[in-house]
């Protein structure tokens, strides 16, 4: 499939002959050859030497085999920021920007916010970047994911702006409490066909599925939230396209109030949440 990448090929011929989408082709050429977008245009007749050709062939081969462009480039834009990504973390997606927007809206000034299952740190870092007044804590069970998240925090934020914990959900938090909890946990049902399709084939499976019915993480996060969420605090949870009603039911069962769902730009109920009411005298 790389027969068109032969010695003597020019940048222009690479672009015109590539079977990939034009944007992918340009991004791979820029990455492999260290060129800017302008240089890609002004040096279109540049003939690739043997070393450059080998680099480009390797990058194009990876993409043609289906590897996500974000993993090849090791970068993905999210909420206006460029995030480092590796196969240890999910690739940040535009759908998740709704969760960030809601967190920015519902988190009180000068309060504490918890991001559970932070992965690349995209949610926590984007929130902290937009709201310097917040004290943001982020956790993940994967040390490799936390290393990526910490690198992204260093890239975009002052030192120690986000506090990180290696934790299986709330385990490492002891008695810490927050005004806002957000999470985009694993929610794909075990053995779902989508896990073997597209970019998902390359992403960390434990960050995609709970290896069960897709709701086990929500049961734990919601079920134990009262131990770490302050009265009148909000919990906001991203979920699958068909899980809004199930997540709302879990929130109602846990006695959250103002339970509702919010739609993404495609009109899909993508985030659900609720407020933890203050305890009554009878409940104390």
N, C-alpha and C positions, 0 to 999 in steps of 0.2 A: 504493500500500500504506500510505500515511500519511493516508488520508482521515479517520481517526478523530482525528487531531491537528489540531483546528480551534480558531480563536479562541474564548475563553471556557471552554476545558477546564480542569478542576481536576486537582490531583495524584491524587486518588482515581480520577477517570475515566481518567487516563493509565494507572494501574496495572490497572484493570479491563478496559480496552479493548485494551491492548497485545497483539500477537500473539506477542511474545517470552516466553521463560520469565520467571517472576516475579522470580527473583533478578537476571537481566540487566536487566529493566525498572527495578528499584529502584536497581541500581548506576549505570545511565545517568542516572536522574533525580538521584541524589545528586551524581554527577560534574558534570552540566550546570548544576545549580542551586545547587551549593555547600551542600547540606543534609546533616545527619547523619541516621542511621537513625531516631533519635527524632523529629527535626523532620519527617521524611517522614510519620510517623504523626500527629503532633500538628497539622501544618499541611495535613492531607489535603484541606481545602476551599479551599486557596489557588488562585486563578485565575491561570493563566500569562499574563503580559503579552506583548507582541509580541516583545520581545527574548528572553525566556525560551523562548517557543514556537519561535523560529527555532533556538535552540541545541539544544533537545530534538529537533526534527525532524532536524537534521543528524546528531546522535548515533544516533538510532534508524534513520535511513536507512543509515548505515554498518553497523550491526549486522545489519539485515535483509538486506543484500547479502552477508553472510557474514564480514565483517571480525571477527577474534577480539576478544572483549571485553577481553582483556589489552592489546592494542594501542590500543584506544580509550581505556581507562582509564590506559594507560601504566604499569601496575603488575600484579604477580602475586605471590601468597604462595608461598613455598617454604621448607620446613624452619623454619617459624615466623617467617620474616622477610619483609617486603614489599620486592620488588625492582622497580626501574625497568626497563621493557622498551620497546623500539622495534622497528620492522620490520628493524633491523640485526641482531637476535639472535633465537635460538629462544626460544619461551615455555617457561619452566621447568615441568616436569611432575612429578606425584607419583611416577611410576615411578623417577625419577632420585634420589629420596631414599634409595633402597636403596644407591646408590653412595656417597653421603655417609656413611651408617651404617657401611658396610664400611670406608671410609677411616678413620673415627674409631676403629674397632676394631683395624685392622691397623697404623696408623701408630705407631711407637714414640714414647715421650715425648721431647720436646725434639729432634725430628728435622726433616728437610726434606721437604716434599711438593710435587710438581709436578702442576698441573692443565693438561692439554693441550686446546686448543680451548675456551677458557673461556666464550666467548659473553657472556652477561649477567653472568658471574662468580658465578652462583648456587652452583655447587659449591664453588669456592675460598673464597668469602665465608662460606658456611654452615660449612665446615670450620674456617676460622680463627676464626669467632665461637664455635664450640663448644670449640675447642682452642687457647687463646692460647699454649700452649707450642710449637706448631708454627711453623716458618718456611715460609710458603706462597709458591710462585711460580706464576703463571698466564700462559699465553700464548695468543695467537690471531693468525691471519694477517690479520684484518680490523681496520684502525684504528678503524672506526666501532663495531665490537663492543667493542674495548678501551676506548673512551671510555665506553660504557655500564657495563662491568665496573668501571672505576675510580670512576665515580659511585656504584655500589652499595657498593664498598669504603668510600668516604668516608661513606656513609650509616650503615653498621653497625659500622665498625671504627676503631681508632685509626689515626692517620696512618702511612702506609708499612707497614702490617701485612702487606699482600700486595704482592709484587714482580711487576710486569707486564712482559711482553716482546711486541713485535710480531714474530711468528716463524712460519715455515712448519714446523710441528712442531719438531724439535730444533735447527733451523738457528742460532738466535741464542743458544743456551745455552753454546756453546764447551765448556769442560771441567766445567761444573757437574754435580754428582751429588746424588742424592736417595735417601732411604730408602723413599719411596712415590711411585708414579706413578698418577694416575687420569685417565680420559678418557671422554668421551661423544662420539665422533667421528661424522662423517657416515656412515650405514650403510644408507640406503635404496638399493636397486638402481636404476640408471639406467632412466628411463621407467616406473617403477612407477606404477600407476594412482592410488595413494594421494597422490602428489604433486599431483594435480589435484582433491583432495577436501578438504572441511572447512577447518580452520585452516591446513593445510599449504600451501594455495594462496597464502597471504599471507606465509609465513615465508621467510627467506633460503635459496634453493635450495642454495647451496654448503655450508650448514651441515646440510642434510638428506641429500644424496646425494653420493657420490664420483664420480658420472658414470661408473660402471663396475659391477662386480659386488657392490658393497656391502662389500667386504673390503679394498680397497686401503689405506685408512687404518690398519687393524689390521696389515697386513703391514709397513708402515713403522714404526709405533709399536713393535710387538713386535720387529721385526728390528733396530732400533737401540737398544733399551732398555738393552742391556748396557753401552752407552757412558755412560749417565747414571743407572743404577740401581746402588746399592751392593749388595754381597753380602748375601744374606738379606733383601733388600728386596722389597716386593710391588708388582705391577702389577695394577690393577683396571680393567676395561673394561666399560662399558655397551654393549649391542648389541641388535639386533632380536630379535623373538620366536622366530625360527627359525634364529638364527646361533650359538647357544651351542656346538654341536659343532664348527663350523668355527673359531671363535675358540680353543677349547680345543686343537684340532689345531695351530694356529699357535703357541700357547704351548709345547706339547710339542715341536714341531719346533725351537723356539728354546732348548730344553733347560731350560725352567722346570720347577720341581718343585711338588708339592702343587697341581697344576692342578685347578680345580673351578669350578662355576657355582652361583650363588645365585638363588633364586626371589623374585619380587616378591609383593605381596599378592594378585595374581590367580593365583599359582601358575606364572607364566611364568619360565623361566630368563632373567633380565634382565642379570645381571652375571657375567662370568667373569674369572678371574685366576690368578696363580701367583707363586711365589717364585723369585728368582734365586739359585741356589746359589753358595757360595763356590767359587772356582777350585781345582782340584786341582793338585798339584805338576806333573803332566804338562801341564796346560793353561796354566800361567803362562809 
